[in-house]
Amino acid sequence: MRLLVVGQLNGQLASAVKMAMAAGAKVSHVETIAAATHALRAGQGADLMLVDYDLDIAALIAANEAERIRVPIVACGVDPDAQKAGDAIRAGAKEFIPLPPEAAMIAAVLAAVSDDNKPMIVRDPAMQSVIGLADQIAGSEASILITGESGSGKEVIARYVHQKSRRASRPFISVNCAAIPENLLESELFGHEKGAFTGAVARRIGKFEEANGGTLLLDEISEMDTRLQAKLLRAIQEREIDRVGGSKPVKVDIRILATSNRDLVVAVKDGTFREDLLYRLNVVNLRLPPLRERPGDIVALAEFFVKKYAAANGTPTRDLSAEAKRRLAGHRWPGNVRELENAMHRAVLLASGAEIEETAIRLPDGQPLAPADVGTRTAMAAATAAEAASRGFVGQTVAEMEQLLIIDTLEHCLGNRTHAANILGISIRTLRNKLKEYSDAGVSVPAPQMGFHAA
């Protein structure tokens, strides 16, 4: 996580910085609010700002907003003054940290505000297959399209790929294409020059340049306007961008990851997504199964969220009761991991006994999860089987495992033989021979999807 500290680095604030670095933050420092906005405008980038509450936090937020820069702020101050702390929160600060600092508080605030605490929790074979493919291609420079339902963890696996890549020490920048209005997204991605439009009071570095040397995640790319898709395609092909109002291209060195909860092949047919852009993005497809298709992960994720929110709320960590686990495993979770996380957060707050009982686990409308039934027991059995399967593939031959790997990789590549062969590290001729062998034996071999030639 990137932390920008704003203020004079006197004793106590310097101590807070050291604690933040010990907690894993990458820290940079400026002394004034004008310097802070300038640093962010120039592409320095930050996930969180720690600001002395003696500075004008409202003016800092206003200056950032004028440049469409949104970075959460945590205020801090020596010998905390309740009035100043309250003023900082009312001005827009998310939290207040008293100085001298406590290491535990620094770590907790960093985790809560930045929300980087999203490790991969994987027990189910369906998800282990996805992670296996992610591990294979993480070290490459290939663009990756990550697909799956909302809340299934697409950004989490994007961060996982980045952390496993050769760019892990460089920035990971995420842009939600669905959350930014169409007329602002171009400037957000590519930046702008002073005077490019009303309100462009200075040069602004966009996310492409901010991610230089690292990874750029284009979240929910299916929501991008087709006009902007053309400019994005050029940026990916040429590895250079044009700032809005700029007169010369700017070279960038980035890896592109993209996510979508829509079927982009259908979007191409509908004319809302460019086919040539899909080719560029979809060198490899990582399809995340919804939570209902990976029952082996449900209880493991629930237990992780219980620990996370117990610590965040200062409550004791309780185990889930047997009935609570059965009901969790039997629910279909239409909101996927995001819905499960919210449910467990509520459960931590509502639980009162030695364990978290099923009565504490409630849906958004306040209703409890359905009682255990045959479907629930089936889901629990599937989860147990998944746990056992995750310990290995004992009994399968090498040839069977090779076939499984080849077919699975081909499915993830939407049937594209060339991409699959590159990932597998074999020649296209060898792959074709293997696929003919499987087809002759009656095995179903994925065909290339619309627009994706067999190559």
N, C-alpha and C positions, 0 to 999 in steps of 0.2 A: 504494500500500500504506500502511496506517495503522499507525504505530509508536507505542507507548506506552512512554516511558522512565520508569523507577522508580529514584529515588535522588537524591542531592545533585548538582546540575549544576556540579561543580567542573571545573577546566581540561580534563582529558583526556576526561571524559565529554561535556562540552560540544562538544569537537572531534568526537567520534564522532557526535553529533547533527547537526552541520553537514554531515558527510560523508554521513549517511543522507539528509538533505534534498537534498543535491546528487545523490544516486542516485535521487531521485524519491519518497521516502517523505514522507507527511504526518505530522508529529511532534507529539505532545502529551506533557506531563510532569507527574508527581506525585512527591512525595518519599518517601512511605511505602507499605508494602504494603497497609495498611488503606485508604489513599486510592486505590490502584490498583483494588482490588476494588470500592470505592464508585463509581469512575468507570465501570467496566465494567457494574456493576449498573444505573447510571443511564442507560445507553444510549449512552455515549460511543463505544464500539466500538473494537476494535483487531484487526489481523491478526497482530501480533507484539509481544512485550514485551521490551525491553532492560533488564535488571535488574542493579543493583550486587550482586556476590556477597557483600558484607558484610551484606546484608539476608537475612532468613529466607525463602529461596525455597520451601522445603518448606511453610511456613505459608501463603505466598501461593497456592501451587497448591491446598492443602487448602481455603482460603477460597473460591477460585474454583470448585472442584469442588462444594462445598456448595451453591453457587448455580447449578450446572450451566453454568458459564462455562468454556469451553476455548479458551485462547489460547496458542500455543506461546511458550516463554520462551528467550531467549538471555542467558546470564550474561556479565558483564564485570567487569574489575577492574584497578586500577593496580598495577604491580610484581607480576605474576601469581605467586600462591602456588599451587603444584601441589596441595596438600592442599585449599585452598578451591575451586579449580577442579574437582577431582574430586568434592568434596562437592556442588557445584552441579549437576553432571551427574547424580549419584546421586539428588539431590532431584527431578529431573525436567526440568532445563534441556536443551534440544536441542543447544546449542552453547555454546562459551566464546570470548569475544573478549578478548585482552589489550589493555590500554591502556598507553601511547599507541596509538591505532588506526592502521591502514593503510586507506586508501580502498578498495583492491582487495578487502581482506578484508571490510570492511563491505558492499560491493556484493554480493560473492559469498554472504555469509551471508543477506542480505536476499532474494536471488533463490532460494537453496536452501530456506530455511525457508518463505517465503511462497508459492513456486512460482507467481508471477505471470507468469513468463516464458513465455507461451503465445501468441505472435503467430499471426495467420491466415496459413497457408501454403497458397496456392491456385493451382493450375495447370490443373486439369481443368475442362472446360466444365460438367460436371454440378454441380460445387461453385461455379463462378463464377455460375451461375444463381441459386443460393441466396444468395450474397453480394449479387448485384444486387437481389434482393427485400429482403434485410435493409437495404441502403442506402436503398431506397425508403421503408421504414416506420420506420426508426430515429428519425427526427425527430418522429414522431407520439406520441400518448399511448396508442396501442392496446396492449391485452394481446396477448401472443404465446405460442403454444404451439410448443415446439421438440421435434420427435420424431425418433427414430432409434435404432439399436442401441446397446447399451452400448459406450462407448469411442470413439464416432464424433465426439465433439467438441462436444456440446450446450452444456456450460458455456462453452466457448471462444467459441462464436458468441453466447451470451447476453452475455458481457462485451463482445464486439465491438459488439453493438447498443447497449449502455449507453454505450460510449465514443463512439459516433456520435450519441448523443441529446443533447437539450438539458439532460439531467440529468448529463452526464458529470463535472461537477465535484463532484457530490454522491455520497453513499455507494452502493456496490454491495454488497448483502448477499445471501449465498446460504445457504439452509437445505436440507439433505438430508433429505427427509421419510421416506426409507427407513431412515436411520441412527439416528433418534431414536425411542425407544419411544413407543407411542401415548399413554400416560398422561403423558408429559413434553412431547410436541410442542405441546400447546395453550399451556402456559406459555412454551415457547421462542418461539412465534410472537407471542403476545399479551401476554406478561408476566404478573405477578401482584402482588397487594397483600400487605403484611405480614400474616401470620397466615392467608392463604388456605388453607393446608394445612400439615401437619407439615413443618418444615424451611424454611418461608417466613419467614425471620427479618427480612426487609426488603423494601421494594418492589423489584421487578425489572422493568426495561424490556425488552420483547420485541423480536423482529426487525422487526416492522412499524414500531414507533416508532424503532428504530435506523436504519431505512432511510428515514425521513421526508425528503422532498425528493428522494430518489434512486430506485433500482431495487431491487426485491426479487425474487430468483430462488427459486422453489419447485421444487427439484430432485427428480425422480422423484415427482411429485405423485400418480401413480396409486396409490401405497402409502399414501395418507392415509385414515384411517378415515372412513366416511360421516357419522358424527355431527359430526366436526370439519369436514368439507366444508361442512356447513350454515352453520357460524359463519364459515368463510372466504368463502362466497358473500356473506353479509351485509357483511363487511368490504370486499369488492371493490365491491359495489353502493353502499354508503352512505359509503365512504371514512372509516369510523370503526371502532374496535375496542373491545372490552370486555376489560380485564385480568381474569384469574382472581381472583375475590373482589372485583372492583371494583364501585362503585355508580353510576358515570357513564361514558358513552362518551368515547373520546379520538379526536379528529380526526387523520387521517394523510393525507399527500400523497405517494403512491408510484405507481410504475408496476410492474405485475405481469408477470413472465416466468415461464413454467413449462416443465418438461421431462418427457418420459415415454419410456421404451423399450417401452411397451405400447401397443396400439391402444385408445384411450379410447372409440372408438365401440363396440367389442366390450365394453369394460368397462361401458358404459352398458346395453347389452343384457343383460349378466350381473347387473346390479343392484349392482355394486361401485363405480360412479362416477355422481355426479349429472349428469343431462343439462343442467340449468340452469347448473351450474357450468362444464360444458364449453363452453356458449354464451359465457359470460363470459370464459373464458380464451382461447378459440380465435377471437379476432377475426381473427388471421392465423396460419397454420400455416407454420412453417419446417421442412421435412423434410430431414434430413441424410442423403444417400446413404451406405451403408457404404463402407469403403475399397476393397473389391473392385469397386465400381461407379464409382470415380473413379481409374483407374490412373495418370492423369497427375499425381496428387498424391504417389504413393508414394515415388519417388526423391527428390523435393524435400523431403518431410518427413524422410526418412531422413538426408539430408545436413544438415538443420537439427539433428536430434538428435545426430548425430556431433559437430558443433561444440559443442553445448551440453554434452554429457557429457565431451568432451575437456577443455573449460575447467574443468568442475566437479571433474574428477579429476586435473588437472595433467598430462595426457598430451598428446603432440603430436597435432595435427589431421591425420588421414589421409584421403585420397580413397577412395571406394568403387571397387573394381575393376569392370571391365565385367561379369564373370560374377556378381559380387555384386549389381549392379544388375538383371541379368536374373532372378536368383532372387527378389529382393525384389518385382519387378513381377509375377512369376508366382504368388506365394503368395496365398492367399485371405484371410488375416488375419481370422479369426473374431473376434478381440478388437479389431479395428479399429485406430485410431490409438494407443490405449493399448498394445496388444500390440506394434505396430511400435516405439514408443518404448522399451519394455523390451528388445526384441531389439537395438536399436541401442546401448543402454546396455551390455548384455553384450558386444556386438561391440567397443566402444571398449576395454573391459577385457581382452578376449581377443586382440585384434589385436597382431601383433608385427612385421610387415614394413613396407615403404614404403607399402602400401595396405591397406585393410580387405578381406581376401579373403572369399570365400563360406564358408570353413571357420570363420570367426569369428562368423558369424551363426547363432545357434542358437535353437531353440524352447524353451519353458519346461521340457520334459522332457529337454533336452540334445541332441536330435536336430538335425542340420543341415537347412536348407531343401532341398526337392527340387531335383534337377538341372534345368537348363534343358531344356524340351521344346517341342513345338509350341504348347501352351497358353501357355507362358512367352513364346515369341516373339510370339504373338498379343497378349498383354498389353503387351509392349514396343512393338509397333506401335501399339496403342491409345494408349499413353502418348505416343508421338511425335506421333500425329495430334492428341491433345488439346493438346499444346504448340503445334502449328501453329494449331489452331482458336482457341486463346486469344489469338492476335495480331489477331483481328478476324473479321468476318463478311462479308468481301469477296465480292461476287457476288450477295448477297441483296438483294431489293428492299425498299423501305420497307414496303410492304404485307405482305410475308412476315415481316419483323421485327415489325411490329405484331401480326400474328396469333400469332406465337410468344410475344410478351410477354403478350398477353391470355389465351391458353390456359394458359400457365405460371402466371400469377397466379391464375387460377380454380382450378387444381389445388391450389395452396398454400392456398387459402381453402376447400378441401373442397366446391367447387361453389357456395358462397354468392355470389350475384350482387351483393348490396348491398356486402359487404365488398370484393369485387374491384373494383367501380366506384369505391369510396372510395380504394383504394390507387392505382388507375390515374389518378385525377383526372378521370374522365369521368362523365356522368350515367348512371343506370341504364337509361334509354331508349336511349342511344347503345350501351351495352354489349349490351343485348338485340338491337338491330338488327345489330350486328357478329356476335353468336353465331348469329343466324338465317342471316345471309349465309354463315358458315362451314359451318353444318349443311347448308344447301341445296347447298353445293359438295362435300358428302361428308366433311367434316372431323369427327372425333369430338370432341364438346364434353362436358366433364365435367359429370355430373349431380350435384345436391346429395346429400351423403351422409345417412344416416339421422338425422333430427332437424334437419337444416340446410335450412331452406326456401329456395327459389330467390330469394325476395324480389324 
